[in-house]
Amino acid sequence: FCEGKLCAVDFLTVPSKGLSDPWFSRLGGFKKYYEERYGPGTSDVFQVPSECRKKILPCLRTGKAAMRYVWRWPDHEVSVAMGRYRGEPVLKVSHRRR
């Protein structure tokens, strides 16, 4: 909370299957949703070495791969990311007031 008001929400999810395709599909779905709503993102990070493209989960666990798409305005920011949390792969959607 910031000054008594909600200023940040982070949603972490682990896609149900331990396969790479559902992960890329879920990330792509979130990216498409936000692009349709807000237009192109203001920045992105797509760090996926070629050896990680078919098996993303081990690379997310070790930190070798990471993806993040951001939409930023003067007063808030929305981001969608795939990375790791406590050593496990996660998909994170964040809404933050700045």
Protein Blocks (a to p, Z undefined) as FASTA:
>chain_A
ZZhiafbdcdddddfbfcfklmmmmmmmmmmmmmmmnopafbdcddddfklmmmmmlmmm
nopaccddddddfkbccddddddeehiacdddddddZZ
